[in-house]
Every structure is written in structure tokens, then in C-alpha cells.
Amino acid sequence: MISVSTITGYLYCPRKVYMNYALRIFGQKRKEAVSGNIMHAVIEHVNNNEKEIVEAIESPVLENIEIHYRANYNKALSSILEKNKIELERLKQKKEDSMAEVWPVLLKEAKLRARNVHDFMQKHNVIGKELWERLSPKYVSEVSVASYALGLNGKIDKVEMHSEDCLIPMELKTGKAPKQGLWDNHRIQLAAYIMLLKEKYSQVNEGYVEYLDVGERRKVVLNAFVENEVKELVSKVKALVSSAVPPEKEANKAKCMKCDIREQCEALK
Ligand code: SF4
């Protein structure tokens, strides 16, 4: 099976995919990738503990709910930074600098979550266990999906659950967002996740990429055209990783400047 991240990697550089998956050559994570992983881990941690967070809300006042969420994001961030201590030391990155880098995005996320819960409380006048039981939408993180028919598997960052069969997949992205729409690899990634979820939940037909730095959600709707694009990419990646010859180097040298296996790539014929 091919993972969804491999097909988006193919869109970035087929040679890198070949080196990673055919030759098992991997590089060390760069600073941006480590910061992104920290952010994902904090959001995942809060999502996984949201039942306790919601049940502990004592006041329906929006400001208080925001403070409550902020405190939980802050606690999760401190613990995740501690877990990444060695990686940060390798990158010569101070904990405080990492904190300053990811905190503005987490604040936006805390505000969004607080607003969601506050609006639900206002509408339904519920608190505590009943609030959590009835709260909609709810969020689940790191949802594993796979399909033998598509030959694809992957892990979705976040799924927004409105009811048992009304699910919306979401990918969280740090870094620069396009002025409009989505970067192509993000569009394909989301489309692949929608296809994988749709196999089990037939009503799923759309999803969002959340560009965290700009605080915007951008929509992807599944259609026959994008489904074909995903299927063709799966076939191309399968052929690539079983080929005996590595593909040519990437023409866009700006990509190579940021590549974590640049030296090994130069050395490869
Ligand atoms: S250095 Fe450039 S061509 Fe080589 S794997 Fe990295 S991105 Fe691709």
C-alpha cells in the first residue's frame, strides 16, 4: 500500500520519494518540520483530552471559556516541548523561541474551540457531562484510514464529527498559505483522505485544509476529475518505487536548497 504522504511527496520531488522508499535514504528533520510536529502534537493532545476540558467548564462566559482552553493548550505545549528537548537541542533551538513561534497559532485554535463550545452552551443551555455528550461538532485526531481497493492508507490530522455519518476531514498546515485556494499537494492530500473516508461513510464528500498561520479553512470538494488525479498518482508512485533507475533531479533548485537529503542526492548517479 502507498501512503497519502508518499503521493504528496511525489508531487514535491519524485527523486526524493525514490530515495526514501526504494533506497531507504532519509535525512534529519529540519527546524520547520520539528515546529510543525510540535504544533500537531499539541493540537492532538488537546483533542484527545477535550472531554475532560469541556466537562470542567464552569461558566458560560466566552472570555472564561477562552482562558480555560488557553490554559490547556499552554500546559500541553510545555509538555510536548519537554518531550522534544533532544531534537530542539540538536537544532540549537531554545524552548522559549519554539514556544513564541507556535503560540500565536495555538491561541487562534483555542479561540475557535472556545467559540464552538460557547455557542453550543448558549443555544442548548447545558453544562458538564451533558454538555460533552451533546456537543456537536466534536473533533478526533490522527484518524487512520486505509483501502485495499485504492491501494492507499494514511492518517488524517483531524476529523470534525457532526453525527455518526456526517464527517469532515481536515488537514492542519503551518507555513505560507497561497493567496487563494490551496497548494496542489494539499488539495490532492485532502482529496485522497475524502476518498478513503467515503469508502466507509458514503456521505463524506468534502473536507478542509486549515492554514493555521493565517487562521483560514479552505475547502476541497471531491469530484471525478480529482479522484482520477489521485488514482493516477498512486499508479505512478507504485511504478516509481519498483523501478531500478532513480528519476532525474528536481528542476526547481529552490526545493533542493530546503531538502534534507541534498548531499545523498548529489552523490547518487
Ligand atoms: S536535492 Fe532536490 S532533486 Fe534531490 S531529492 Fe532533494 S529535492 Fe529532490
Boltz pocket constraint, residues with backbone or C-beta under 6 A from the ligand:
constraints:
  - pocket:
      binder: B
      contacts: [[A, 12], [A, 13], [A, 15], [A, 16], [A, 19], [A, 248], [A, 249], [A, 250], [A, 252], [A, 255], [A, 256], [A, 257], [A, 259], [A, 260], [A, 261], [A, 262], [A, 265], [A, 266]]
      max_distance: 6.0
